Amino acid sequence: MSTLQDTPYASASVRWLTLLSICVATFLMPMSMSAVNVALPAIAADLNADAVLVSWIPTMNLLGAIALQLPAGRIADMIGRKKVFLAGVLLFSLSSFAITLVDHIGWLLLMRLLQGISGAMIFGTGMAIVSQVFADHGRGMALGLTSTSVYLGLTCGPPIGGWLTEWWDWHAVFLAPLPLAVICAVLVWIHVQETERKLDERLDWVGSLLFIVASSLFFIGLSELPDWTGIILGSLGLALLGLFVYQQEHTPYPLIRLRRMVKNTVFFRSIQASFFMYAANYPLQFLLSLYLQYIRGLSPAEAGQLMLLQAMMMAILAPIAGRLSDRFEPRIPATLGSLLFGVGFLILAMLNQDSGLEQVVLALLVMGTGFGLFSSPNNNGALSVIPTDKLSIGSSLLNISRTLGNMLGMAVVVFLFNLMIGNAQLVPEQYPALMDLLELAFLLCCGYCLLAAWRSWSRGKVHVYVETK
């Protein structure tokens, strides 16, 4: 087994081939995710799913990702990032193929849970590998290109999902990523060097189980509010999370030393900013897909083509912003991006059933600019202050903040559906209630963006922090 040191990546060609292999996977996951959002009405009609069950299709993906994120990062630091990364790609491929065989919404939701677990394995190691390889060769730019691959996936997902849904059916949306998964696995197997195995460390099985159960109960509880079931499950989840924090401070092999993380102001506030930004971003495509297809009557392909505008702006700006964060303080572009993202949600909150599509286009362009300015500098700032041997767990924590934000954003949306629409089918009689829900959700997302801007600016100066360590 090779040891990940400077020598294997001294060659620029090896570094870039390694980056390419990671970018293929980070393209694959968001492409599948955004394509599914466009196919939701077709899935609902085919499987007879009500509004709440439809909202669980993107949500189950998050549940799997959040529950396994910390254990996956810890295992990767112990046995090797390459192994965990490849296992994640394999699980994603198998669960995607299995979805094409289901004929009931329950089985589909289970497969989406497995896809979320595979995402935890891929994203928990992908950024760590890139950060290690490019530590002394423009890490911000490399992370920016990794972010670009995510946004290109988001860009291609909606039109691909729309076209496949119209020309074939929604099952094809889950088959389309499989060839890319094979390419990704081959590239990673050939070009990525394995990290050194840490035989003197152990996985904290008790802490892992506590975290999985606690995060799952809390997530399910949020989605069941305001019922008493939701209150009980959410409270139990919070109690177990408190027990997890206590247990992590008293075990010899913790998943994470939370007290040490909180003391690292730059890293802690960077992941807080990421949490709030993704709480705003994740429900966006789901909500816009409902507005464009149900309220405005667009086809899946038309809705997908319109929604790709935001991701196109992200893809263009992410590597530029990442490069800037190598030279200037990351909090400057990241904070500006958070504020612009909030402006886009204000524009969307003013939509009504007769609004012109130009208003949606303007909002998506502003939001794409904002998120493109935020993502790469924020990731670069966070990972710049993490020791090399802790990059996988640092990457996992950064992705946990993203996934927790996604979870909060979608849990609030599911709660709004329970409260304002319930189990009713989304028929024209429900459109006024749907518009009220969309307006409230967009305003809440704007509030998340303001909180992200506050935490982003208050993180301090990253370059000064690194120089003094």
N, C-alpha and C positions, 0 to 999 in steps of 0.2 A: 504494500500500500504506500502510495506517495504521500509525502508531507507537504502541505501547502506553505511554501516559503516564497521568497522573492525570485529564486532561480527559475521555476517553471513558467513564470509570467514575465521574465525579462524581455522576451520577444514581443514586439507590438502586435504582430500577427496573431500570436497565441492569445493575447489579451482581448483582441477584438473578436476572435472566433468564440472565445468564452462568453463575451458579452452578447454576441449574436444568439448563442444557445439559450441564455437566460431570457433574452428579449422575446424569443419565440414563445416561451411558456407564459411570460407576462402579457403577451398579446392574446394568447389562447383563452385564458380565463375570463377577462372582461369581454372578449368578443362573444363568448358563449352566454355570459350573463346579460349583456345588452340585447342580444338577439332574442333571448327568451322573453324579455319584457315586452317586445313588440308582438310576440306570439300569444300573449296571455289571453286576449279575447277568444282566439281560436281554440286554445286549450280548454278554456272555461266552457265553451259551447260543446266541444267533443266529449268532455268528461263530466258534464252536468255539474259543474262546480259553482257554488254561490260566491258572492263578493268576498266574504271573509276567507274562504279556502283559496281563492285566487290570490289574495294578498299574501298568503302563506307560501306561495311558490318561490318568490325571491327571498322570503324571510327564512325558510328552512336552510337555504344555502349559508346564511349568516350564522345560524345556530351551530352548525357543524364547524364553521371556521373559528368562531370565538371559543368554543369548548376545547378544541385541540390545539390552539395556537401556542400556548406556553409549553405544554409537554413536547410538541413537535420541535420547537426551538431548542429546548434543553437536550432532547435526544440527538438533534443534529450536531450540537457542540460536542456531544459525547462520542458518537459512533461515526460521524462524518456527514457533512452537508450534502455531498453528492448522492449518497445512498437515500437520504430522506427526500431529496428533490425528485429523484427518479421514481421512488415509490409513490410520491404524490401524483406524478404524471400518469403512472399506471392505473392508480385508483380512479383518477378523473376519466380516463379512457373507458374503463370497464363500466363505471356508473353511467356515463353518457350513452353507451351502447345499450345498457339495460333499460334506460328510459324509453327507448324506441319500442320495447316489448310490452310496456304496461298498458292496462286498459281501465285503471281506476286511479282516482286522484290520490288515494292513500299511498299507493306504491310509488307514484311520481314524487310525492313529498319525501318519502324515504330515500329515494335516489338523489334528490336534491340535497339531503342531509349529507350523504356520502361525498357529493361534489364539494360541499363546504369543507369537509375534513381534508379532502385532497388540496383545496386551496390553501388551507393552513400550512400544509407541508411544503407547498411550492413557494408561497410568498414569505414564509418564515425563514427560508434559506436563500431565496433568489437574491434579495438585496444584500444579504450578508456576503455572498460570494462576490458580487460586483464590487462592494465596498472594499473587500480584502484585495482583490486583484488590482484595483485602480487606486489604492491608498496613496501612492506617490505619483500618480499619473493622471491627475484631473478627475478626482472622484465625483465632484459636482456634475461635470459634463456627462460622465458615465451613468450616474443615477438619473440625470435628466433624460438621457436616451432610453433608459429603462422605463421611466415615466411616460416617455413618448410612445413606447410600444404598448403600454396600457391604454393610452388614449387612442392609438390607432385601432386597438381592439374594440374600444367603445365606438369608434367611428365606423368600422366595418360591420359591427354587430347589427345595428338597427336595419340598414338596407338589406343585408344578407338574410336576417330573420324575416323581414317583410317579404322579400322575393321568394324564399323557400316556402313560407307559409301560403303564399298565393299560388305558386306554381306547382307545389307538391302538397305537403301538409306540415303541421307543426313538428312531427317526428323528425323531419329532415334537419331541423334547427340543431338537434342534439347529435346528429350524425356528422354534420359538416366539420366540426373541429377535429375529428379523429385523425385524418391524414397529417394535420399539423402536429398532433401529439406524438405521432411516430417520428416525424422529423426532429422534433425537440429532443426526444429521448436519445436518438442517435447522436445529435450534436453534443449533448451533455456527456454522454458516455465517452465520446472521443476526446473532447477538448477540456472538460473540467477536471482539475486535479483534486483528489480526495484530501480532506483535512485529516490531521493526525488524530487517532483515536485516543481518548483519555481513559485509560484503564483504571485510574485511581478514583474515578468519580462514579456516582450512582444516580439513578433516576429516583426522584422522590415520588413514589407511587401513591402515598397517602395524600400528598399535596396535589398531585395530578388529579386524583379522583375527586378530591374536595372541590377543585377548581371547575372540573367538568360538570359536576352535579350542581354546584352553586350558580354558575353562569347560566346553565340550562333552565333551572327553576326560576331564576330572576327574569330571564328572557321570556319564558312562557307566561309567567305571571304578568308582566307588562302587557303582553298581547291580549290577556283575558280581562283586563280592567274594563269597566268598573265593577265587574262581578266579584263576589266574595272569594271565589276560587282564585281569581287573579291577585287579590290582596294577600291571601294566605300564601300562595306560591311565591309571590314577589318578596314578601317579608321573610319567608324561610330561606330564599336565595340570598338575601342580604345578610342574614344571620350566618349562613355558611361561608359567605365571602369574608365576613369578619373573622370567623374561625380560621379560614385559609391564611389571612394576613398574620394572625397570631402564630399559626403553625410554621409559617415560612421563616419567622424570626428565631425559631427554636429547634430547627432540624439541621443536621450536619450537611446535607446536600440539598439545599432549597432550589426550587425553580427560579426564584429571584429574591434578592434581598431588597425588599420594598423601601426600607429606611434609607439604604444607600442610594437608591434611584431617586428618591425625593430630594436628597441633598444635592444631586446633580441638577442644578436649576435649569441649565440650558436644555438638557435632555428631557426633563420632566415637563417643562412648559412647551417644548416642541411637540411632545405626544399629546398634551392637552389641546394644543391648537389643531393637531391632526384629528383628534376625536370630534371636535365641534364642526370642523369643515366637512368631514365625511358624514356626520349626522345630517348635514344640510344636503350633501350631494347625492347620497344613495337613493332617497325616495324620488329624486327628480324625474328620471326616465319613466319610472312606474306611473307617477302622477300625470306626466305629460302624455304618455301613451294613452291613458284613459281619456284625457281631455281631447286629444286630436282624433281618436277613433270613435268615441261615443258622442261627444258633444259636437265636434266639427265634421264627423262623418268621413274622415280620411281612411284610405285603405291601409293595411299594415305596411306595405312598401312605401307609400307616400309619407306616413308618419315616421318611418325609419329614416328616410332620406332627409326629412326636416330636422330630426333630432341629432343627426350627425354633425351639424354645424358647431355645436359646443365642443365636441371631441376633436374636430379639426383644428379649432383655435388652440385647444390644449396641446395637441401634438406639435403644432408649430412653435409654441412659446416655451414648452417645458425644457428642451435642451438649452435654449438661449438663457432662460432664467437660471438653470443649473450652472451654466458657465459663469454667469454673473456672480453667483453665490460663492464661487471659488475665489473671486477677487474682492468682493464687497460683503458686508454683513448680510447673512441670509434673512434676517428679520425685516429688512427694508422691502424687497419684492414680495416676501410672504405676507406681510401685513397689508400691503397695497392690494394684493390678490384677494385676500379675505374680504376686504371692503367692497371691491368690485363684484365679487360673487353675491354679496348681500344686495347690492343695487339690482342685480338681475332678478332676484326673487321679488323685490318690490314691484318690478315691472310685471312679472307673472301674476302677482296678487291682484293686479288691476284688470285681469282678463274677465270677460263675460261671454255669454253664449254667442254674441254677435261681433266679438273683437276680430280685427283683421289679423291674418297670419303674420303680417309685418311686425306686430308687437311681439309675437313669439320669437321671430327671427332675431330681433334686436336683443331680447333678453338672453337668448342662447349665445350670441356673439360676445356680449358683455361677460357672461358667466364663464365661457370658455377662456377668455382672456384672464379673468380672475383666478381660475383654478390652475391655469398654466403657469402663472406667476407664483402661486403658492407652493405647489407640490414638491418640485425638485429642490428649491432652497430649504424648505422645511426638513425634508429627508436628509439633505446634506448637513444641515446644522445639527440634527439629532445624532447621526452616526459619526460625525467628526469627533465627538467627545466620548466615544465608547472604546475601551481597550480591544485590541485585535482578537484576543481569545474569547471575547464575549459578544462578538458581532452577531452570531446567530440569535442569542437571546435578546440582544438589543434590537435586531431586525424584527424578531417576533413581537416584542413589546410595541414597536412602532406599528406593526400590522394589527396588534390587538387594539391599539387606540383607534385605528381605522375601522376595524371590524366592530368594536364596541360602538363607535359612532354610527356605523351602518345599522347596527342593531337598534340603537336608540331611535334613529330616524324612522326605520320601518315599524318598530314597535308602536311608536306614537301614531303612525298612519293606520296600522291595524286597529289600534284603540279608537281612532276617529271613525273608522268604518263600522266598528261595533256599536259606537255611540250614535252615529248620525244616519246610518243606512241599515245596519244589521245583516241578516241573512237573505235579504231580498235580492233578486236578480237585478242587474243594471239595465233596466228598461227605461224608455223615455220618461215615464212618470217619476223616476228617481233622479233625473238630470238636475233639477234645481238643488236637491240635497247634495248631489255630487259637486256642483259648483261651489256651494258653501264650504264643503269639506276642502276643496282644492285651495280656496282663498285662505282659509285658516292654516292649512299645512304650509303654504308658501310663506306666510308671515312668520310662522314658527321657525322655518328654515332661515329666514333673514336674521332672526334673533341669534341662531346658532353661529352665523357668520360674524356677527359683532363680537361674540364671546371669543371666537377664534382669533380675531384681529387683536383683541386685548392680550391674550396669552402669547401670541406670536411676538408682539412688540416688547412685552415684559420679560422675555427670556434672557435678554442681555446680549452682549457682544460675543459671538462664537469664536472669532479669531483671537481675541484677547484671552478667552478661557483656554484655548488650545495652547497658546504660547506660554501660559503660566503653569502648565501641567508638566 
